Amino acid sequence: MEIIKIQKAYNEKTEKFMKTYKKQKDTLGNQIKEEVIAYNPSWLNCFFGNIKVVGFDFDNTLVDENYSIKRRWQKVLREYSYLSSDLEGTFFKIYECRGYTYKFHLNDTMSELKLDERFIKEIVAKFLTTRDDELLLEGSLELLKFLTGKNIKVGIITDGKQSLQEERIKKAGIYKFMDFIYYGDQKQKPHTRAFKQCFKLFPLKSPEQFLYVGNDFIRDVQSVSSLGTKACWITNEKYLQTMPNIIKTQNFKELLKYFREVFK
């Protein structure tokens, strides 16, 4: 129910925003307007200057989730290659077509190859316990080093369960930087419980001293900004972001540039 309410509010704000955006674009254009926002020193200082804590989403924010899932499936499917020499090839043909968020790659593979579907449960269980390398997204490590060097607290709030995510965070080589980590075993975003618990850890004078960085507008940005915090949306979306407590950046390189402008 809460997700539906947030989605409805987001749709209403988006509709209102797009009407404003069309007027802005007629006079300034998307690129020019973004440059005005991005390089205005007073605006940068106002947004970033009082930040004491930065929280991050994990998958597709700090690390490439598709890379992790693909590597784990490769490792597992090779163990079951005795079922069919075409098992891995067929699986990844479906994988590339459907995308990594699709949940039935294996089911479709077994069906196409006419293999015994009783193996599905066993193979999936093997996948869920398999670990492999993690790929940090470009600029994430540099940003973490910079923030901790400036005595800004950093941490992760992820929807993933601790049994999986803790080891993945360690494999990514960033566990040592974390002042806090909240897993999704009990509540998941856009529920705000983890954020509220995080606020209690640090003596913040205002919620605006907390910045959350994520790639999903509803789960990562809309939810936390409703608490009065600041949020950074990592996205390639082209429309402008006009909400005062939200900044839109394409990548960590851009975000790091903003922090360096303020914390010289």
MIVO-355722 format. One record per atom (N, C-alpha, C, O, CB): residue in one letter; x, y, z. Coordinates in pm, whole numbers, plus 50000, padded with zeros to 5 digits. Glycine has a CB too. Layout:
! MIVO-355722
AXYZ ...
END
This chain:
! MIVO-355722
M500834988050000 M500005000050000 M500865012650000 M500565022349930 M499065000050121 E501955012350080 E502835024050088 E503525026449954 E503685037949912 E503895022050200 I503935015749886 I504585017049757 I503635023449655 I504035031749575 I505075003449708 I502365019149661 I501355024549569 I501165039449592 I501065047149496 I500015017049586 K501115043549719 K500945057749751 K502125065849700 K501955076649642 K500785059749903 I503345060649721 I504545067749676 I504565068649523 I504905079049467 I505815060649727 Q504185057549456 Q504165057449311 Q503165067649258 Q503445074649161 Q503825043349259 K501995068449323 K500965078049281 K501465092249298 K501265100649210 K499675075849360 A502095095049413 A502615108449439 A503705111949338 A503785123149288 A503175109549583 Y504555101949309 Y505625104249212 Y505055107449074 Y505545116549006 Y506555092049203 N504025100049031 N503405102348902 N502805116248893 N502925122848790 N502335091948874 E502175120849002 E501575134149005 E502645145048996 E502505154848924 E500745135849133 K503745142949073 K504845152749068 K505505152948931 K505865163548881 K505895149549176 T505655141148870 T506275140248739 T505445147448634 T505985154748551 T506475125548699 E504125145448639 E503235152048543 E503315167148556 E503405174348457 E501785147348564 K503295171948681 K503395186348706 K504745191548660 K504845202348602 K503175189448854 F505785183748688 F507145187848654 F507335188848503 F507965198248454 F508155178148713 M506805179148428 M507005178848284 M506365190848216 M506865195548114 M506445165948226 K505255196148272 K504645208148219 K505585220048238 K505755228248148 K503285210848287 T506195220748356 T507155231448383 T508395229948296 T508925239748245 T507545231548531 Y508835217548280 Y510045214748203 Y509915219148058 Y510855224748001 Y510375199948209 K508735216747998 K508535220547859 K508675235647840 K509195240247739 K507155215747810 K508205243447940 K508345257947934 K509805261947948 K510285270747876 K507505264748043 Q510525255348041 Q511935258348062 Q512745254947937 Q513635262447899 Q512475250648182 K512435243847875 K513205239247761 K513035248647642 K513955250247562 K512785225047723 D511865254847631 D511635264147522 D512565276047529 D512985281447427 D510205268747522 T512895280347652 T513685292447669 T515165289847693 T516015297547647 T513145300247783 L515495278947765 L516885276347800 L517455263947735 L518605263847691 L517005275147949 G516655253547728 G517165240847678 G517715232447791 G518225237647890 G518255243147573 N517605219347777 N517985210147883 N519455211547922 N519755212448041 N517715195947840 Q520355211747825 Q521785211947854 Q522215224747924 Q522975224348021 Q522575210147727 I521735236247876 I522115248947936 I521625249948079 I522365254248168 I521575260647854 K520395245948103 K519825246648238 K520615237848334 K520865241948447 K518345242348237 E521015225848290 E521785217048378 E523145222948411 E523625221248523 E521945203348313 E523775229848316 E525065235948342 E524935247148444 E525825249048527 E525675241248213 V523835254648439 V523615265448536 V523525259648677 V524115265048770 V522315273348502 I522805248448691 I522665242048821 I523985236048867 I524385237748982 I521585231348816 A524665228948776 A525835221248813 A527025229748855 A527795225548941 A526215212448701 Y527195241548795 Y528415248948817 Y528215261848895 Y529115270348899 Y529045252048686 N527075263548957 N526845275249040 N527435272749178 N526895264549252 N525315278549050 P528535279449216 P529215276649344 P528325278349466 P528405270449560 P530415285749358 S527475288449466 S526615290549583 S525605279249597 S525275275149708 S525885304049572 W525125274149484 W524195262849489 W524895250349538 W524345242949619 W523585260349350 L526115247949491 L526885236249535 L527125236749686 L526945226749756 L528225235549461 N527515248249735 N527775249749879 N526515247749961 N526545241850068 N528365263549909 C525395252749909 C524125251349980 C523715236649988 C523225232150092 C523025259549909 F523915229149881 F523465215249876 F524415206049952 F523975197550029 F523335210549732 F525715207449930 F526685197849983 F527385202450111 F527935194150183 F527715195049879 G527385215350138 G528235220850243 G528035215350383 G528995214650460 G528055235050247 N526805211450417 N526535207150555 N526375191950568 N525935187150672 N525285213950607 I526705184450465 I526525169950469 I527565163350560 I528765165550547 I526615164050327 K527065155050653 K527925148050748 K527935132850726 K528885125950763 K527485151050891 V526855127650664 V526715113250644 V526215110750502 V525295117450455 V525745107050749 V526825101050434 V526385097250299 V526085082250298 V526955074150328 V527455100850192 G524865078750263 G524465064850249 G524345061050102 G523975069450019 G523155062250323 F524645048650070 F524585043949932 F523695031649919 F523665023150007 F525995040749880 D522975030949809 D522415018349766 D523605009849720 D524685015149694 D521325020249651 F523414996649709 F524534987949670 F524474983849523 F525324987849444 F524564975549757 D523464975949487 D523374970749350 D523034981649250 D522084989249267 D522344959649343 N523844982149143 N523704991949035 N523895006349081 N523565015749009 N522344990548973 T524445007849202 T524885020949247 T526385020349273 T527165027649211 T524115025449375 L526795011649364 L528215009649391 L528814998549303 L529964999549260 L528435006349538 V528044988249277 V528544976949196 V527604974049080 V526444978049080 V528714964449283 D528144966948981 D527384962848864 D526674949648896 D527304939048896 D528314961448739 E525384950248922 E524634938248960 E524584928048847 E524674916048871 E523214942049002 N524444932648725 N524394923748611 N525684915548601 N525644903548572 N524174931648482 Y526824921848626 Y528114914948622 Y528144903748725 Y528574892648695 Y529264924848647 S527684906648846 S527694896748953 S526794884948921 S527204873348936 S527254903149084 I525584887648877 I524634876948846 I525154868248731 I525064855948737 I523264882848810 K525674874648629 K526174867248512 K527344858148549 K527394846648505 K526604877048403 R528274863148629 R529434855148670 R529004843048753 R529544832048736 R530424863848751 R528044845148840 R527594834048925 R526884823348842 R527084811448865 R526674839249034 W526074827548747 W525394817848661 W526394810248576 W526244798148556 W524364824948572 Q527404816948527 Q528424810148446 Q529094799048526 Q529294787948477 Q529474820248396 K529434802148649 K530114792348734 K529204780248761 K529654768848757 K530544798848867 V527934782948789 V527004772048822 V526694763448700 V526704751248708 V525704777848880 L526404769848587 L526004762348468 L527104753248416 L526824742748358 L525584771948359 R528344757348437 R529454748748394 R529524735848476 R529984725548427 R530784756348405 E529054736548599 E529014724448682 E527954714548633 E528034702548658 E528744728048827 Y526954719848562 Y525854711448514 Y525904709648362 Y524904706148300 Y524514717548555 S527064711948305 S527194710648159 S526974696248113 S526714693947994 S528574715448115 Y527074686648205 Y526844672748167 Y525394670248125 Y525094660248059 Y527214663548283 L524484679348164 L523084677748124 L522924680247975 L522134673547907 L522184687348203 S523694689947926 S523654693347783 S524844702547752 S525174711447829 S522294700247744 S525464700047638 S526574708747596 S526064722647557 S526844732047545 S527334702447479 D524764723847537 D524154736647498 D523554744147616 D522934754647598 D523084734247393 L523724738947737 L523064744747854 L523464759447874 L522594768047882 L523404736747980 E524744762247881 E525204775847906 E524864785247790 E524414796547811 E526704776047932 G525094780547668 G524824789047552 G523354792647539 G523024804147512 G525274782147427 T522484782847559 T521044785447551 T520584794747662 T519794803847640 T520264772347556 F521094792347783 F520724800747898 F521064815347869 F520234824147890 F521454796048025 F522274818047822 F522694831947804 F522094838347679 F522044850547668 F524204832747797 K521634830247586 K520864835847474 K519554841547527 K519134852447488 K520604824947366 I518914834047616 I517674838747679 I517974850347774 I517214859947782 I516974827247756 Y519074849447845 Y519494859747941 Y519664873247872 Y519174883447920 Y520804855548011 E520364873147758 E520604885647686 E519314891247627 E519154903347615 E521624883547574 C518414882347591 C517134886747533 C516194892347639 C515554902647619 C516454875147461 R516124885447753 R515174889147858 R515704899347959 R514944906648021 R514754876847932 G517034899747974 G517614908648075 G517814901448206 G517194891148233 G516724920848095 Y518694906948289 Y519064899948412 Y517994900148520 Y518054892248614 Y520324905848467 T517014908948509 T515974909548611 T514864899048589 T514044896648678 T515354923448613 Y514864892948474 Y513894882148445 Y514194870248536 Y515354867148560 Y513954877848293 K513164863648587 K513344853248689 K513284838948636 K513464829448713 K512304854848794 F513024837048506 F512774823448457 F513714819448343 F513334811648256 F511344822248412 H514934824848345 H515904820948242 H516124805748242 H516134799348137 H517244828248265 L516304800348361 L516604786148372 L515414777548330 L515584767548261 L517024782648515 N514234781448372 N513024774048334 N512884773448182 N512614762848125 N511764780548396 D513084784948118 D512964785547972 D514054777247904 D513814770747801 D513034800147923 T515244777447963 T516364769747907 T516084754847913 T516244747647814 T517664772847983 M515654750348029 M515364736048046 M514244731547952 M514284720547898 M514984732948192 S513264740047935 S512134736847847 S512584736047702 S512204726847629 S511024747247863 E513384745847660 E513844746147520 E514724734147487 E514654728747376 E514624759147493 L515554730047584 L516464718747561 L515824705347594 L516434694747578 L517724720547642 K514554706047643 K513824693847681 K514574685647786 K514684673447776 K513574685147557 L515074692747887 L515804686447997 L514874684348115 L513824690648125 L517024694948039 D515254675548203 D514454672148321 D514344684448412 D515344688848469 D515074660148398 E513144689948426 E512924702248502 E513054700148653 E513014709748730 E511564707848471 R513224687648695 R513454685048837 R514814690448882 R515054692149001 R513364670048866 F515684693248787 F517004698748820 F516934713848852 F517874719348909 F517964696448704 I515844720248817 I515744734848832 I515954739048977 I516754747949005 I514394739948782 K515254732749068 K515354736349209 K516774734749260 K517274743249333 K514394727749292 E517434723949222 E518814721249265 E519774731849209 E520644736749281 E519254707149219 I519614735249082 I520524744849018 I520324758849076 I521304765949100 I520294745048866 V519084762749098 V518794775949157 V519374776849297 V519944787149334 V517274778549160 A519234766249376 A519794766049512 A521304767649507 A521904774449591 A519414752949585 K521924761249409 K523374762549391 K523754776849355 K524734782249406 K523874752949283 F522974782949268 F523224796949228 F523134806349348 F523974815249363 F522214801249121 L522134804349432 L521904813349546 L523034812849649 L523204822249727 L520594810049612 T523784802049651 T524884800849747 T526254802849681 T527284801949748 T524834787249814 T526254805649553 T527514807549480 T527944822149488 T527134831349476 T527364803149332 R529234824149508 R529794837749514 R530884839149408 R531514829249369 R530374840749656 D531084851249362 D532134853749264 D532614868149280 D532244874949376 D531634850949118 D533414872749187 D533964886349195 D532854896649179 D531804893949122 D535034888549088 E533114908649232 E532224920049216 E532934930849135 E534154932549145 E531764925549354 L532174938049056 L532724948848975 L532214962249025 L531034965349010 L532364946948826 L533114970149086 L532734983549130 L532464992349009 L533194991848910 L533834989749219 L531435000549017 L531165010048911 L532215021148914 L532725024749020 L529745015948924 E532525026348799 E533605036048785 E533415048148877 E532355054348879 E533705040648640 G534445051248951 G534425062949038 G533935060549178 G534095069249264 G533585073248977 S533355048849205 S532785046349338 S533865045449445 S533715051049554 S531965033449336 L534955038549416 L536035037249514 L536685050749542 L536995053949657 L537095027249465 E536895058549438 E537505071749455 E536615080749541 E537115088349624 E537755078349318 L535305079849521 L534385087949599 L534395083849746 L534415092449835 L532965086849543 L534395070749773 L534425065849911 L535705070449981 L535665074650097 L534325050549914 K536825069649913 K538105073949971 K538085088850001 K538565093250105 K539265070749876 F537515096649910 F537465111049930 F536595114650051 F536995122650135 F536925118049805 L535405108650059 L534475111850168 L535055108050304 L534985115850399 L533145104550146 T535605096050313 T536175091850442 T537385100450478 T537655102750596 T536585076950438 G538105105050377 G539245113850402 G538825127350455 G539625134350518 G540045115650277 K537595131150430 K537045143850480 K536225141750608 K535485150650650 K536175150450373 N536355130050668 N535645126550793 N534135126550778 N533405129150874 N536045136150903 I533665123750658 I532235121950633 I531915107150650 I532565098650589 I531825127150490 K530925104050730 K530535090050754 K529865084450629 K529065091150564 K529585088950877 V530195071950596 V529595065650479 V529065051850515 V529565045350607 V530615064550364 G528055047450442 G527475034350469 G526595029750355 G526435036650254 G526685034550598 I526005018050372 I525165011850270 I523805008550330 I523715003450441 I525834999150212 I522745011450254 I521405006850287 I520904999250165 I520605005150062 I520435018850325 T520824986050178 T520494977450064 T519264968950094 T518984965650209 T521674968450030 D518544965549989 D517384956850004 D517774942150014 D516974933850057 D516434958749888 G519014938949975 G519464925049977 G519634919650117 G519874927250211 G520754923849902 K519504906650130 K519644900250261 K521114899350302 K522004898350217 K519014886150260 Q521354899750433 Q522714899750484 Q523484887250443 Q524684887850418 Q522694900950636 S522804875950435 S523454863350401 S524134863750264 S525094856450239 S522444851950405 L523634872250176 L524234873850044 L525064886550035 L526204886249988 L523154874049936 Q524504897750080 Q525124910650054 Q526414913050133 Q527334919550082 Q524154921450085 E526504908050254 E527684910750336 E528954905750267 E529954912950260 E527544904150474 E528914893450217 E530094888050149 E530364895350019 E531524897149981 E529914873150123 R529314899449950 R529494906849824 R530164920349849 R531024924549773 R528144908849753 I529764927049956 I530374939849991 I531854937950023 I532694946149985 I529644946350112 K532164927150091 K533574924150122 K534354920949995 K535484925549979 K533664912450222 K533754913149905 K534424909749780 K534654922149694 K535614922749616 K533614899449703 A533784931949707 A533954944349631 A535084952949686 A535514962449621 A532654952249632 G535564949549806 G536694956649865 G536344969749932 G537214978149953 G537694959149761 I535074971449967 I534654984250026 I534094982850167 I533664992750227 I533614990749937 Y534104970850219 Y533554968550354 Y534284977050458 Y533674981950553 Y533654953750392 K535594978550441 K536424985750538 K536075000550546 K536405007050646 K537884984250502 F535425006050445 F535075020250446 F533775023050521 F533495034550555 F534965025250304 M532995012750548 M531635014650595 M531525017450745 M532075010150828 M530825002650561 D530815028150778 D530495031450918 D529175025050959 D528905023651078 D530435046650938 F528355021350861 F527085014650889 F526645007050765 F526925011050653 F525995024950933 I525934995950788 I525324988250679 I523964983150728 I523874976850833 I526254976250634 Y522924985850652 Y521594980650682 Y521154971650568 Y521184975450451 Y520574992250704 Y520754959450604 Y520324949550506 Y518794948850501 Y518104953950589 Y520914935750539 G518284942450395 G516834942050375 G516154929750430 G515124925550377 G516544943050231 D516694923850536 D516094911650591 D514704914150649 D513834905450640 D516994905750697 Q514494925850709 Q513214928650775 Q512354938350693 Q511214935350660 Q513454934350914 K512904949850661 K512174959850583 K513014963950463 K514234965050471 K511824972150669 Q512344966250351 Q513034970450230 Q512514984050185 Q511384987850214 Q512854960050119 K513364991150114 K512955003950057 K511805001849959 K511774991549891 K514155010849986 P510865010949950 P510895024650000 P510495026550146 P510315037950189 P510025032849917 H510345015850223 H510115017450366 H511295025250425 H512445022950388 H509945003450437 T511005034450518 T512035043650568 T512675039350700 T513435046950759 T511435057250585 R512375027350746 R512865022950877 R514395023650887 R514935028750985 R512395008750906 A515095018450786 A516555018150790 A517135032250796 A518135034550865 A517105010850668 F516525041550725 F517015055350726 F516845061550865 F517745068250915 F516275063850621 K515705059250926 K515445064651059 K516405058851162 K516855065951252 K513995061951100 Q516715045951149 Q517675039751240 Q519065045651219 Q519825047451315 Q517715024551219 C519385048651096 C520675054551065 C520815068351128 C521885071951177 C520865055450914 F519745076251125 F519785089651183 F520135089251332 F520765098451383 F518445096751162 K519715078551400 K519965077451543 K521435074651574 K521895077051686 K519105066451601 L522165069751476 L523585066351498 L524475078651510 L525505078451577 L524085057551386 F524065089251443 F524925100951432 F524215113451486 F523005114951467 F525365103151285 P524935122251551 P524335134451609 P524085145151503 P524745155551501 P525245140151718 L523125142551416 L522805152051310 L521885163051361 L520905160151430 L522165144851191 K522195175351328 K521355186651369 K520095187451282 K519075192951325 K522145199751360 S520185182051162 S519065182651068 S519135170750973 S520225166050942 S519075195950989 P517975165650927 P517995154850827 P518735158750700 P519215150050627 P516565150850793 E518845171750673 E519525176450552 E521025174050557 E521725176250457 E519245191150531 Q521545169650671 Q522955166350679 Q523225152050632 Q524365147350633 Q523455168150822 F522165145150592 F522265131350540 F521965131450392 F520955136950348 F521295121750616 L522855125250313 L522655123850168 L522595108950134 L523455101250176 L523795130850088 Y521575105050058 Y521485091250013 Y521635090849862 Y521055098849790 Y520145084850056 V522435081249814 V522775080149673 V522245066949618 V522565056249672 V524305081349651 G521455067449513 G520915055149456 G520485056949312 G520435068149261 G519745050349537 N520165045849245 N519815046249103 N518325044949077 N517885046748963 N520545035349031 D517535041849179 D516095039849162 D515345051549225 D515465054049344 D515635026349225 F514565058749144 F513925070849195 F512945067949308 F512965074649411 F513205078049084 I512095057949290 I511075055049390 I511685049349517 I511425054249627 I510035045349333 R512495039049503 R513015031749619 R514155039249689 R514275038549811 R513495018049576 D514975046349613 D516155052549672 D516005067449698 D516525072549797 D517315050249583 V515325074249611 V515315089049616 V514035094549677 V514085102149774 V515495094749477 Q512905090849621 Q511635096149669 Q511395092749815 Q510935101149892 Q510495090749584 S511705080349852 S511415075949989 S512215083650092 S511655088450191 S511695061050002 V513515084750072 V514365091250172 V514175106350172 V514265112650278 V515825087750148 S513925112350057 S513745126850053 S512455131050124 S512325142550165 S513725131749907 S511505121750138 S510275124750209 S510535127050358 S509685132650429 S509265113450191 L511715122750405 L512095124750546 L512795138150569 L513155141450681 L512995113350594 G512995145650461 G513675158550474 G515165157750451 G515885167450474 G513415164250609 T515645146150405 T517065144550377 T517355149150234 T516455153350161 T517505129850397 K518625148350197 K519015151050060 K519255137749989 K519585127750052 K520285159950054 A519085137749858 A519235125449781 A519915128549649 A519745139249591 A517875118749758 C520695118749603 C521345119649473 C520855108149387 C520995096549425 C522905119449486 W520285111349274 W519765101449181 W520795099149072 W521055108048991 W518405106049122 I521395087049069 I522345083548964 I521545078348845 I520975067448852 I523385072949014 T521505086048737 T520635082448626 T521075089348498 T521795099448501 T519185086148658 N520655083848387 N520875090248257 N519595096648204 N519535100848089 N521385079948156 E518575097548290 E517345104148250 E517645118448207 E518505125148266 E516315104048367 K516945123248105 K517295136148046 K516515147948104 K516965159348095 K517075135547900 Y515345145148163 Y514565156648210 Y515175162648336 Y515885155848410 Y513115152648235 L514885175148359 L515495182448469 L514905178648604 L513745174548613 L515345197248447 Q515705180048707 Q515235177148842 Q515125190348917 Q516135197148937 Q516195167348915 T513925194048959 T513715207049019 T513485206449170 T513405216849235 T512565213848954 M513365194349226 M513135193349369 M514365198249445 M515485194249413 M512795178749409 P514185206949545 P515325213549611 P516275204349683 P517465207649694 P514815223349706 N515825192949733 N516695184049810 N517185172049729 N517705162449785 N515965179049931 I517025172749597 I517455161649512 I518365166849402 I518075176849335 I516235154349451 I519485159949384 I520385163049274 I520435150949181 I520345139549227 I521815166649326 K520575153449053 K520655142748954 K522045143048892 K522485153248840 K519545144348846 T522735131548896 T524045130448832 T524085117748747 T523325108348772 T525185130448937 Q524955117448649 Q525045105848561 Q525945094948618 Q525765083148588 Q525545110048425 N526905098948701 N527875089148750 N528605094648871 N528395106148911 N528875085248639 F529475086348930 F530225090349049 F531315100649018 F531685108649104 F530845078249115 K531805100448898 K532815110248858 K532245124348870 K532915133548917 K533295107648714 E531015125948826 E530345138948834 E530055142648980 E530245154149020 E529045138648753 L529595132949057 L529295135549198 L530555139149275 L530535148149359 L528615123349262 L531635132149249 L532915135049315 L533375149149282 L533935156149367 L533985124849274 K533145153349160 K533525166949120 K532785177349206 K533375187349246 K533215169248970 Y531525174849233 Y530745184049315 Y531305184649457 Y531475195449513 Y529285179749318 F531595172949514 F532135172649651 F533485179849657 F533765187049753 F532295158049700 R534315177949556 R535625184349556 R535525199549547 R536365206749600 R536465179049441 E534475204249477 E534265218649467 E533985224849603 E534365236249631 E533125221649372 V533305217249687 V532865222449818 V533895219449928 V534235228150008 V531495216449857 F534395207049931 F535335202850035 F536765203149983 F537405192749969 F534995188750085 K537255214949956 K538605216649898 K539665214950006 K540865216049977 K538735230549831 
END
